[in-house]
Amino acid sequence: MSHKVLLTLAGDDVSARFDLTTEVLIAVFSENGALESQRTVVLPQASAEDLCHMIVVESVQSLVCGGIEEEFHQYLTWKRVEVLDSVMGPWQDALDLLRARLLRREANLFRGRSEAGPEA
């Protein structure tokens, strides 16, 4: 059975706020963790309500985001969506950890990097 995930994006990073997200990545993993498909969706405007609707309509099973208001967190949890919130760092790192089933809430993926970014 495949596993569909949605990551909120802000450039190369997980977006800091769910309610201000205008770009998302939707990925599908197979049972063995292989990436089956991946697509980016640009939203016409930032809206937590529209984003929740998309998550439910798309049958997303896991959400990776930065900060999210309690109201939306509770709604998505009630809809049986795994909410991995307060994640900070590059979205690709978050996706890789999620695929390996190692990503956790409040993960700081910037740790171990200098303020200027990764070393060349």
PyMOL commands that place a pseudoatom at each C-alpha (Angstrom):
pseudoatom trace, name=CA, resn=MET, resi=1, chain=A, elem=C, hetatm=0, pos=[0.000, 0.000, 0.000]
pseudoatom trace, name=CA, resn=SER, resi=2, chain=A, elem=C, hetatm=0, pos=[1.386, 3.402, -0.939]
pseudoatom trace, name=CA, resn=HIS, resi=3, chain=A, elem=C, hetatm=0, pos=[1.837, 6.326, 1.444]
pseudoatom trace, name=CA, resn=LYS, resi=4, chain=A, elem=C, hetatm=0, pos=[1.009, 9.880, 0.307]
pseudoatom trace, name=CA, resn=VAL, resi=5, chain=A, elem=C, hetatm=0, pos=[2.735, 12.816, 1.968]
pseudoatom trace, name=CA, resn=LEU, resi=6, chain=A, elem=C, hetatm=0, pos=[2.482, 16.582, 1.634]
pseudoatom trace, name=CA, resn=LEU, resi=7, chain=A, elem=C, hetatm=0, pos=[5.259, 19.003, 2.575]
pseudoatom trace, name=CA, resn=THR, resi=8, chain=A, elem=C, hetatm=0, pos=[4.684, 22.746, 2.815]
pseudoatom trace, name=CA, resn=LEU, resi=9, chain=A, elem=C, hetatm=0, pos=[7.428, 24.621, 0.959]
pseudoatom trace, name=CA, resn=ALA, resi=10, chain=A, elem=C, hetatm=0, pos=[9.177, 27.974, 1.132]
pseudoatom trace, name=CA, resn=GLY, resi=11, chain=A, elem=C, hetatm=0, pos=[11.910, 27.860, -1.471]
pseudoatom trace, name=CA, resn=ASP, resi=12, chain=A, elem=C, hetatm=0, pos=[14.265, 25.000, -0.589]
pseudoatom trace, name=CA, resn=ASP, resi=13, chain=A, elem=C, hetatm=0, pos=[12.953, 24.690, 2.977]
pseudoatom trace, name=CA, resn=VAL, resi=14, chain=A, elem=C, hetatm=0, pos=[9.877, 23.488, 4.821]
pseudoatom trace, name=CA, resn=SER, resi=15, chain=A, elem=C, hetatm=0, pos=[7.698, 26.590, 5.202]
pseudoatom trace, name=CA, resn=ALA, resi=16, chain=A, elem=C, hetatm=0, pos=[7.728, 28.208, 8.621]
pseudoatom trace, name=CA, resn=ARG, resi=17, chain=A, elem=C, hetatm=0, pos=[3.935, 28.685, 8.774]
pseudoatom trace, name=CA, resn=PHE, resi=18, chain=A, elem=C, hetatm=0, pos=[1.185, 26.406, 7.495]
pseudoatom trace, name=CA, resn=ASP, resi=19, chain=A, elem=C, hetatm=0, pos=[-1.280, 29.286, 7.040]
pseudoatom trace, name=CA, resn=LEU, resi=20, chain=A, elem=C, hetatm=0, pos=[1.120, 31.277, 4.810]
pseudoatom trace, name=CA, resn=THR, resi=21, chain=A, elem=C, hetatm=0, pos=[2.056, 28.397, 2.496]
pseudoatom trace, name=CA, resn=THR, resi=22, chain=A, elem=C, hetatm=0, pos=[1.607, 28.955, -1.241]
pseudoatom trace, name=CA, resn=GLU, resi=23, chain=A, elem=C, hetatm=0, pos=[3.597, 25.970, -2.527]
pseudoatom trace, name=CA, resn=VAL, resi=24, chain=A, elem=C, hetatm=0, pos=[3.452, 22.295, -1.575]
pseudoatom trace, name=CA, resn=LEU, resi=25, chain=A, elem=C, hetatm=0, pos=[5.134, 19.065, -2.567]
pseudoatom trace, name=CA, resn=ILE, resi=26, chain=A, elem=C, hetatm=0, pos=[3.019, 15.922, -2.807]
pseudoatom trace, name=CA, resn=ALA, resi=27, chain=A, elem=C, hetatm=0, pos=[4.936, 12.654, -2.905]
pseudoatom trace, name=CA, resn=VAL, resi=28, chain=A, elem=C, hetatm=0, pos=[3.878, 9.015, -2.924]
pseudoatom trace, name=CA, resn=PHE, resi=29, chain=A, elem=C, hetatm=0, pos=[6.052, 6.243, -1.488]
pseudoatom trace, name=CA, resn=SER, resi=30, chain=A, elem=C, hetatm=0, pos=[5.606, 2.533, -2.100]
pseudoatom trace, name=CA, resn=GLU, resi=31, chain=A, elem=C, hetatm=0, pos=[5.520, 0.037, 0.778]
pseudoatom trace, name=CA, resn=ASN, resi=32, chain=A, elem=C, hetatm=0, pos=[9.278, -0.491, 0.513]
pseudoatom trace, name=CA, resn=GLY, resi=33, chain=A, elem=C, hetatm=0, pos=[9.951, 3.268, 0.629]
pseudoatom trace, name=CA, resn=ALA, resi=34, chain=A, elem=C, hetatm=0, pos=[10.614, 3.814, -3.067]
pseudoatom trace, name=CA, resn=LEU, resi=35, chain=A, elem=C, hetatm=0, pos=[9.448, 7.161, -4.425]
pseudoatom trace, name=CA, resn=GLU, resi=36, chain=A, elem=C, hetatm=0, pos=[6.583, 6.429, -6.840]
pseudoatom trace, name=CA, resn=SER, resi=37, chain=A, elem=C, hetatm=0, pos=[5.689, 9.999, -7.775]
pseudoatom trace, name=CA, resn=GLN, resi=38, chain=A, elem=C, hetatm=0, pos=[6.351, 13.577, -6.782]
pseudoatom trace, name=CA, resn=ARG, resi=39, chain=A, elem=C, hetatm=0, pos=[4.748, 16.843, -7.861]
pseudoatom trace, name=CA, resn=THR, resi=40, chain=A, elem=C, hetatm=0, pos=[4.813, 20.453, -6.789]
pseudoatom trace, name=CA, resn=VAL, resi=41, chain=A, elem=C, hetatm=0, pos=[1.589, 22.456, -6.568]
pseudoatom trace, name=CA, resn=VAL, resi=42, chain=A, elem=C, hetatm=0, pos=[1.517, 26.249, -6.454]
pseudoatom trace, name=CA, resn=LEU, resi=43, chain=A, elem=C, hetatm=0, pos=[-1.565, 27.564, -4.679]
pseudoatom trace, name=CA, resn=PRO, resi=44, chain=A, elem=C, hetatm=0, pos=[-3.318, 30.743, -5.903]
pseudoatom trace, name=CA, resn=GLN, resi=45, chain=A, elem=C, hetatm=0, pos=[-3.173, 32.261, -2.406]
pseudoatom trace, name=CA, resn=ALA, resi=46, chain=A, elem=C, hetatm=0, pos=[-2.198, 31.337, 1.126]
pseudoatom trace, name=CA, resn=SER, resi=47, chain=A, elem=C, hetatm=0, pos=[-5.150, 29.786, 2.966]
pseudoatom trace, name=CA, resn=ALA, resi=48, chain=A, elem=C, hetatm=0, pos=[-5.033, 27.246, 5.787]
pseudoatom trace, name=CA, resn=GLU, resi=49, chain=A, elem=C, hetatm=0, pos=[-8.628, 26.231, 5.018]
pseudoatom trace, name=CA, resn=ASP, resi=50, chain=A, elem=C, hetatm=0, pos=[-7.879, 25.578, 1.328]
pseudoatom trace, name=CA, resn=LEU, resi=51, chain=A, elem=C, hetatm=0, pos=[-4.741, 23.674, 2.251]
pseudoatom trace, name=CA, resn=CYS, resi=52, chain=A, elem=C, hetatm=0, pos=[-6.687, 21.471, 4.687]
pseudoatom trace, name=CA, resn=HIS, resi=53, chain=A, elem=C, hetatm=0, pos=[-9.241, 20.833, 1.956]
pseudoatom trace, name=CA, resn=MET, resi=54, chain=A, elem=C, hetatm=0, pos=[-6.485, 19.824, -0.475]
pseudoatom trace, name=CA, resn=ILE, resi=55, chain=A, elem=C, hetatm=0, pos=[-4.974, 17.464, 2.099]
pseudoatom trace, name=CA, resn=VAL, resi=56, chain=A, elem=C, hetatm=0, pos=[-8.313, 15.719, 2.629]
pseudoatom trace, name=CA, resn=VAL, resi=57, chain=A, elem=C, hetatm=0, pos=[-9.281, 15.600, -1.077]
pseudoatom trace, name=CA, resn=GLU, resi=58, chain=A, elem=C, hetatm=0, pos=[-5.835, 14.270, -2.051]
pseudoatom trace, name=CA, resn=SER, resi=59, chain=A, elem=C, hetatm=0, pos=[-6.063, 11.572, 0.673]
pseudoatom trace, name=CA, resn=VAL, resi=60, chain=A, elem=C, hetatm=0, pos=[-2.752, 12.676, 2.174]
pseudoatom trace, name=CA, resn=GLN, resi=61, chain=A, elem=C, hetatm=0, pos=[-1.634, 10.443, 5.041]
pseudoatom trace, name=CA, resn=SER, resi=62, chain=A, elem=C, hetatm=0, pos=[1.265, 12.533, 6.420]
pseudoatom trace, name=CA, resn=LEU, resi=63, chain=A, elem=C, hetatm=0, pos=[1.795, 16.304, 6.543]
pseudoatom trace, name=CA, resn=VAL, resi=64, chain=A, elem=C, hetatm=0, pos=[5.190, 17.911, 7.121]
pseudoatom trace, name=CA, resn=CYS, resi=65, chain=A, elem=C, hetatm=0, pos=[5.070, 21.598, 8.027]
pseudoatom trace, name=CA, resn=GLY, resi=66, chain=A, elem=C, hetatm=0, pos=[6.486, 24.285, 10.267]
pseudoatom trace, name=CA, resn=GLY, resi=67, chain=A, elem=C, hetatm=0, pos=[4.126, 26.020, 12.668]
pseudoatom trace, name=CA, resn=ILE, resi=68, chain=A, elem=C, hetatm=0, pos=[0.429, 25.178, 12.444]
pseudoatom trace, name=CA, resn=GLU, resi=69, chain=A, elem=C, hetatm=0, pos=[-2.476, 26.575, 14.451]
pseudoatom trace, name=CA, resn=GLU, resi=70, chain=A, elem=C, hetatm=0, pos=[-4.021, 24.161, 16.933]
pseudoatom trace, name=CA, resn=GLU, resi=71, chain=A, elem=C, hetatm=0, pos=[-7.410, 24.327, 15.172]
pseudoatom trace, name=CA, resn=PHE, resi=72, chain=A, elem=C, hetatm=0, pos=[-5.967, 22.982, 11.897]
pseudoatom trace, name=CA, resn=HIS, resi=73, chain=A, elem=C, hetatm=0, pos=[-3.736, 20.481, 13.684]
pseudoatom trace, name=CA, resn=GLN, resi=74, chain=A, elem=C, hetatm=0, pos=[-6.751, 19.037, 15.511]
pseudoatom trace, name=CA, resn=TYR, resi=75, chain=A, elem=C, hetatm=0, pos=[-8.874, 18.970, 12.346]
pseudoatom trace, name=CA, resn=LEU, resi=76, chain=A, elem=C, hetatm=0, pos=[-6.240, 17.104, 10.341]
pseudoatom trace, name=CA, resn=THR, resi=77, chain=A, elem=C, hetatm=0, pos=[-5.558, 14.677, 13.180]
pseudoatom trace, name=CA, resn=TRP, resi=78, chain=A, elem=C, hetatm=0, pos=[-9.314, 14.046, 13.399]
pseudoatom trace, name=CA, resn=LYS, resi=79, chain=A, elem=C, hetatm=0, pos=[-9.205, 13.289, 9.663]
pseudoatom trace, name=CA, resn=ARG, resi=80, chain=A, elem=C, hetatm=0, pos=[-6.476, 10.725, 10.452]
pseudoatom trace, name=CA, resn=VAL, resi=81, chain=A, elem=C, hetatm=0, pos=[-3.615, 12.698, 8.917]
pseudoatom trace, name=CA, resn=GLU, resi=82, chain=A, elem=C, hetatm=0, pos=[-0.267, 12.292, 10.671]
pseudoatom trace, name=CA, resn=VAL, resi=83, chain=A, elem=C, hetatm=0, pos=[0.897, 15.861, 11.378]
pseudoatom trace, name=CA, resn=LEU, resi=84, chain=A, elem=C, hetatm=0, pos=[4.659, 16.304, 11.695]
pseudoatom trace, name=CA, resn=ASP, resi=85, chain=A, elem=C, hetatm=0, pos=[4.790, 19.969, 12.672]
pseudoatom trace, name=CA, resn=SER, resi=86, chain=A, elem=C, hetatm=0, pos=[7.515, 22.352, 13.790]
pseudoatom trace, name=CA, resn=VAL, resi=87, chain=A, elem=C, hetatm=0, pos=[9.906, 20.847, 11.244]
pseudoatom trace, name=CA, resn=MET, resi=88, chain=A, elem=C, hetatm=0, pos=[12.670, 23.241, 10.179]
pseudoatom trace, name=CA, resn=GLY, resi=89, chain=A, elem=C, hetatm=0, pos=[15.166, 22.813, 7.361]
pseudoatom trace, name=CA, resn=PRO, resi=90, chain=A, elem=C, hetatm=0, pos=[15.547, 21.776, 3.739]
pseudoatom trace, name=CA, resn=TRP, resi=91, chain=A, elem=C, hetatm=0, pos=[12.460, 20.025, 2.417]
pseudoatom trace, name=CA, resn=GLN, resi=92, chain=A, elem=C, hetatm=0, pos=[14.574, 17.436, 0.572]
pseudoatom trace, name=CA, resn=ASP, resi=93, chain=A, elem=C, hetatm=0, pos=[16.183, 16.374, 3.874]
pseudoatom trace, name=CA, resn=ALA, resi=94, chain=A, elem=C, hetatm=0, pos=[12.730, 16.147, 5.467]
pseudoatom trace, name=CA, resn=LEU, resi=95, chain=A, elem=C, hetatm=0, pos=[11.455, 14.041, 2.568]
pseudoatom trace, name=CA, resn=ASP, resi=96, chain=A, elem=C, hetatm=0, pos=[14.449, 11.688, 2.783]
pseudoatom trace, name=CA, resn=LEU, resi=97, chain=A, elem=C, hetatm=0, pos=[13.962, 11.224, 6.540]
pseudoatom trace, name=CA, resn=LEU, resi=98, chain=A, elem=C, hetatm=0, pos=[10.231, 10.715, 6.101]
pseudoatom trace, name=CA, resn=ARG, resi=99, chain=A, elem=C, hetatm=0, pos=[10.883, 8.064, 3.462]
pseudoatom trace, name=CA, resn=ALA, resi=100, chain=A, elem=C, hetatm=0, pos=[13.195, 6.261, 5.904]
pseudoatom trace, name=CA, resn=ARG, resi=101, chain=A, elem=C, hetatm=0, pos=[10.525, 6.696, 8.614]
pseudoatom trace, name=CA, resn=LEU, resi=102, chain=A, elem=C, hetatm=0, pos=[12.944, 8.707, 10.747]
pseudoatom trace, name=CA, resn=LEU, resi=103, chain=A, elem=C, hetatm=0, pos=[11.366, 12.175, 10.611]
pseudoatom trace, name=CA, resn=ARG, resi=104, chain=A, elem=C, hetatm=0, pos=[9.833, 13.387, 13.876]
pseudoatom trace, name=CA, resn=ARG, resi=105, chain=A, elem=C, hetatm=0, pos=[7.921, 16.449, 15.024]
pseudoatom trace, name=CA, resn=GLU, resi=106, chain=A, elem=C, hetatm=0, pos=[10.058, 19.458, 15.905]
pseudoatom trace, name=CA, resn=ALA, resi=107, chain=A, elem=C, hetatm=0, pos=[12.997, 18.208, 13.820]
pseudoatom trace, name=CA, resn=ASN, resi=108, chain=A, elem=C, hetatm=0, pos=[15.635, 20.870, 13.242]
pseudoatom trace, name=CA, resn=LEU, resi=109, chain=A, elem=C, hetatm=0, pos=[17.369, 19.842, 10.042]
pseudoatom trace, name=CA, resn=PHE, resi=110, chain=A, elem=C, hetatm=0, pos=[19.573, 22.955, 10.112]
pseudoatom trace, name=CA, resn=ARG, resi=111, chain=A, elem=C, hetatm=0, pos=[21.596, 21.542, 13.036]
pseudoatom trace, name=CA, resn=GLY, resi=112, chain=A, elem=C, hetatm=0, pos=[25.202, 20.875, 12.217]
pseudoatom trace, name=CA, resn=ARG, resi=113, chain=A, elem=C, hetatm=0, pos=[25.334, 23.467, 9.453]
pseudoatom trace, name=CA, resn=SER, resi=114, chain=A, elem=C, hetatm=0, pos=[26.983, 26.841, 9.552]
pseudoatom trace, name=CA, resn=GLU, resi=115, chain=A, elem=C, hetatm=0, pos=[24.814, 29.936, 9.225]
pseudoatom trace, name=CA, resn=ALA, resi=116, chain=A, elem=C, hetatm=0, pos=[26.181, 30.405, 5.709]
pseudoatom trace, name=CA, resn=GLY, resi=117, chain=A, elem=C, hetatm=0, pos=[24.847, 27.009, 4.712]
pseudoatom trace, name=CA, resn=PRO, resi=118, chain=A, elem=C, hetatm=0, pos=[26.401, 23.639, 4.012]
pseudoatom trace, name=CA, resn=GLU, resi=119, chain=A, elem=C, hetatm=0, pos=[30.128, 23.532, 3.417]
pseudoatom trace, name=CA, resn=ALA, resi=120, chain=A, elem=C, hetatm=0, pos=[31.207, 23.173, -0.188]
for i in range(1, 120): cmd.bond("trace and resi %d" % i, "trace and resi %d" % (i + 1))
show_as sticks, trace
zoom trace
